[in-house]
Amino acid sequence: MTTDSTIETFDVVVVGGGPSGATAAHDLARKGRKVLLLDKAGRIKPCGGAIPPRLMRDFDIPEHLLAARATSARMIAPSNRQVDMPIEGGFVGMVDRDVFDEWLRTRAAASGAVRRTGTFERIERDFDDAAIVLYQPKDGGPPGRVRARMVIGADGARSQLARQTIKGGDNVHCVFAYHEIIRAPQNTAGFDGQRCDVFYQGELSPDFYAWIFPHGDTASVGVGSANKGFSLRGAIKTLRRSAALEGCETLRHEGAPIPLKPLKRWDNGRDIVLAGDAAGVVAPASGEGIYYAMVGGRVAADAVEAALVTGDARALGLARKAFMKTHGQVFWVLGIMQHFWYRSDKRRERFVKMCADPDVQRLTWQAYMNKELVRADPAAHAKIFFKDLGHLIGLSPT
């Protein structure tokens, strides 16, 4: 416990400057709050970099941040059967995380947030029980200490803030992701700069998938798996060889855990709330995280603002309630999909075959673009349900 009454004080300290933390800092600074955005610089999350048009609308993202626009996806089965899924009337935006994340942090600073580079260490308590955030500056100077009325933990999967302060925050189920950013090939058969390739093959991932996503002059070649004994680097080597990408220059590579299930509790009931990967809001089955991270940052900022205005810490619980009310059903459906379809190559084969169905493609892309389940076509949903059931129990031929 400290009794230093001269310590610098902020309304909100946001720990972590990825899409979630930068969004929360931006929103709160625009509301006139004194905000510190504390980010550990130099780390780029392994990520395919896909964002839907709705993200660009909801969060005012300019077109120039898109490295590419994907207008189709190709699903590749264990047998190498390929199913193309064109996007009618839309696209998947592709962003480079180093550029995209820094733009978000810069925008937060332009809105009034104070930016500092350092590594979060722990929370202490002041004489009046207020949070004291301790961090180690990047320049190696003396430890930093600031006082916060509220703290938002957006420091990623395996969040140190969550582990220290939130019940259950040390128990996060993760997929481990690894990708290599390569120079995009110019004349390689099979590579399309406007198509996302997704590989559902046990050789490349025993429980998730591998990908090749275009990024303009570069491409992301990646894989995820929760199997700790599985060689992610070996899988990427195999994928690059089979896709004739061995000779492409590797510009950088990253690896990190990615959570696939929202935590049951996001706040400590007093002055700390989680957002983004720290709260576990990466979509099962797809691994999509940028949109949900930014939504998580926004609902955390809204909950913190409500708590500051009312003085009632129970308002922090509104962050998880708001997120799950809108997206909980989607996460539930995607979780079931991953559980059933990613368990064996036989099921993956059936899953890819099912992706050829026009109803599946149409509803899949509508749900992706709008980030919600499509309810306007119950007949199509019924058709998909029975086709899905037939594939699952083996009544549909492969």
N, C-alpha and C positions, 0 to 999 in steps of 0.2 A: 504494500500500500504506500502511495506517495502523498505528500502534503504540499507539493509545489504549486502555489496559486498563480504563478507567473507563466505557467506552461501555455503554449499556443493552443487555442481552442477552435474547433470546427463544429459546425452543425452536424456534418456527416463526413466520415472517412470511408472512402471506397477502396477496398483492398483488391487489387487486380484490375488491369487496364485492357482486357480483351473486349469483345463486342458487348458482353453483359455489363461489366463494370463501367466502360466508357459511356454506354447508353444511360445507366443510372446517374453517373456524374453529370452528364449533359442535361438530363431532365431536371435534376435538382438544382443545378446552377441557374438554369433558366427561370426557376421559381424564386430565385433570389437567395437561396441557401449558400452558406459558406461551406464549400466542399473541397476536400483534399482527395485527389486521385493518385493513389500509391501503386506504382507498377514496377514489376521486375523486368527490366528491359533485356532485350537480346534473345528472347525465346519466341519461336514461331510454332504454333500448334500444328501437328500433322492433320491436314484437313483437305478434302476434295475441293472445298471453296465454293460449293453450290448455294445459291440464294434464289428464292422465288420472287416473282414480280411483286407480290404483296409486301415483302420486306422493303423493297425500294419505295413503295407508296407509303407504308406506315411510318417509316423512319427517315423519309426524305433523303434517300441515297441517290446521288447524281449518276448519270449514265457513264461518265468518264471513268468511274471506278471498276467497270466491268472489263475484265481481260478478254472475255469471250462470251458469246451467247450460244448455248447448246440448244438445238432445235429438235433433237431426238435422243433416245437412249437405245442401247443395244444390250440385251440380256444374253449371256453366254452360259449354256448348260454344261454339265460334266461331260456329255457326249460331244461337246463343241457345237451343238445346235445353237443357232443364233436367231433371236427374235428382235426385230426392230420395233420400237415404240415411238413413232413420230408425235411431236407435240403440235396439235392443231390450235392455232391462234395464240400461241404463247412461247415461252422459252425458259430455260434454266440459266440464270446469270452465273458467271464464274468469276470469282474474285481471288486475287493474291492476298493471302492473309497478312503479310508484312506491310503491304500498302494499305489495305482496307482497315486493319486495326489501328494503324498510326493515324489515318484520316479521322477515325472516330475519336481518338484521344485528343487530336488537335482541335476538333470541333468542340469537345467538352471544355478544353482550355479557353477557346474563343468565347464560350458562353459564361466564363467566369470561374471555372474550376481551377484550383491550384494543382499543378502536376509536379510530382516528385518521383525520382527513381530510387527504388530500394526494395529490400526483401522483408516481408512481414515476419516478426519473430513471435510476439505474444501480446496478450491483453493483460494489463494490470488494472487495479482499481484505485481511484483517487479517494481523498478523505470523505467525499460525499457519495462514493460508490460509482462515480462516472468512469467510463472506459478510458484508459490510457493505452494508446496504440504504440507499441515499440517496434521499430524497424531498423534494419541495417542499410545505410545509404550505399549506393553503388560505388561511390568514390572511396570507400573504405574509411571514412571519417568516423567520428564518435556516433554511437547509436542515436537514432532520432526518436523523439517522444512527443506525441501530440495528444491532446484531450479531445474526445468526441462525444457529442450527445447521442449520436447513432452511428453504427458501423454496418456497412454492407460488405459481405464476404463474397467476392467474385474471383477468387484466386484459383479457380480451376478444379479439375478432378483431384481427389486426395487433398482437398483444401486443408491447409494447416489451421486456418481460423475455424473451420467447421469441426475439425478433430478436437480442438481445444475447448470449444464453447457450446456446441450443439449436440444434444443427445442423439446418438445414432450417426453422428457425422464421421465416425471412424469406420463405418461399415458400409462401403460403397462397392456395388458390383460393377466391374469395368470390363470393357473390351480394350485390348492393347492394340494401338494403331501405329503403323509405320508407313511413311511414304518417301519417295524420292522425286524431287523436282528435276525434270530433264529438259534439255533443249528439244523443242518439238521437231519431229522429223518432217522433212519437206516432201519426200517422194517414197513413203513407206506404205505399201499396200495394207489396207485394213485400218489405218489410222485416219480419222476424220476430225478435223478441227472444230466441227460443230456437233459432235456426238459424244455422249458419255457412255463408255463401255463398262458394264458391270459383270463380273465373273462369279458365278455360283458354282464353284468347283472345289471339292474337298481337298484336292491337291494344293490349292492356293489358300484355302481357309477351311478348317474343319467345322466351323460353327458360325461364320459370318460371310464376308465376301471380299473380293479384290476389285480394284477399279483402275481405269485409265481415263482421266478427265482432262479435256483441253483447256488451256489457259493462254490462248493467243500464241505468243512466241515460245511458250513453255507448256509442259503437261505434268500433271500429278499422277504418279503411278504408286498405288498404295494398297494396303491390306489391313484387315483387322481380325483379331481372334482373342477369345478369353482363355484359350488353352496356353498356359504358361510354358509348356514344353514345346510349343510349335515355333519353328523358325520363321519369323516374319521376313527377315532379310533374305533367307533362302527362297521364300515364296516369291518375293519381288524379283529375284534373279531368274527364277523359272518363268515368271510372267513376262519379263522383258525379253527373254530369249524367244519365247513362243510368239510374241507379238513383234518380233524383229526390231526391238528397241535397244538391243545391247550396245550398239555403236553410238547411241545418243549421249551427248555430254551430260553428266550429272552435276547439277548446279548446287544442290544442297540436299540434305535429308534430315528428317525429324521423326521422333517417336514419343509417344505419351499414352497414358491410360485415358479412356473415354468412358464416362459413366452411362449406363443405359437404363436407369430406373430412378425416378424422382425419390428423394429422401422423404420419409414420413413426416419429418419436422424441419422447417427452414429457419426458425427463429428461437431465441433463448428466452422469450417472454419478457425481455427487459429492454435491450438496446442493440441487438445484433440480428441481422437477417441475411440469408444466403440468396445467391442469384446465379444463373447460368450453370456451368458444369459443376460448380460447388454444390448446387442444389440437386444435381443429377438430371437436368433437363436436356438430355440428348435423346432423340427419338429412337426407340428400338427398331430393329429390322433394317432401317435405312441409315442410321447413324447421323442423320441430319442434326446439326447443332446450332448453326449461326442464327437462324431465325428465332429458334426457341430461347437461345441465350439472350438475344436482345429483348424479346418479350419478358423474359425473367428479370432482366435489368429494369425494365419499365415498371413492372408490377411491384418490384422491390422498392423502387423510388416512390411510387404512389403510396405504398404502405408506410414507408418512413415519413413521408410528408404528412400523412394522416396522424401518425403517432406524435410528430412534433407539434402539430396544430392543436391536437386534443389533449396531449399529455398522457394519453392512454396507450401503454405499451402493447395492449392486446391488439391494436391495429396492425402490428407487424404480421400477425397471422393471416391478414388479408392477402398477402403476396401469394402464398401457396393456394389459398382458396380461389383467388381470381384465375391463376394459371390453370389449375386442375379443372375448374368449371368449364373453361374454354377448350382445353387441349387434353384433358385426362382421358376422354373416350378414345381419342386418336392414339394415345400412347398405349392404352389397353389393347386395342385392335392390333397395333403393330407388334406389341409384345407377344400376342398369340401367334401372329404370322411367323415371327422369328423362332418361337418354340417349336412349331410344327414343321415349317418348311426347311429350316437350315440344319436339320438333325442328320441327314444322310444324303448321299448323292442321288439315291433313288427318288427321294422327295424333292431335291433341288431340280432334278430333271422334270418332274411333274409341275413344279412351280413355274419354271421357264416356259413350258408348254402352255400353261394357263395364261401367261402374259401375252400370248398371241391373240387372245380373245378381244374383239373390238370394244365390248362393254367394259372389260377390265381396264383397257388402255384409257378409254375416255374418262371413266370415273377416277382412275389413278391420277391423271394429269389435272383434272378439275380439283381434286382434293389437294394436290400439291400446290397449285397456283393460289388457291384460296385458304390453305392451311386449316381446313375443317372437313369433316365427313360430308359427302354430298347426299342430301336427303330428298332431292327433287325428283328422283327417278326410282321409285320403289320397285318397279318391275325389273329394272336392270340389276338392282341389288339382289333380288330374289334369284334371278338367273345365275348371277355370280356365286351366290351361296351354294346352290345345288351343284354347279360345276366344280366349285372349290371342294365340296364334300366328295364328289365323285373322284377327283384327282387324289384326295387324301386317302381314301379307302381302297383305291386301286380299281375303280369301276371304269375309269377313263383310260384308254390305251395311250402308251407313251410312244 
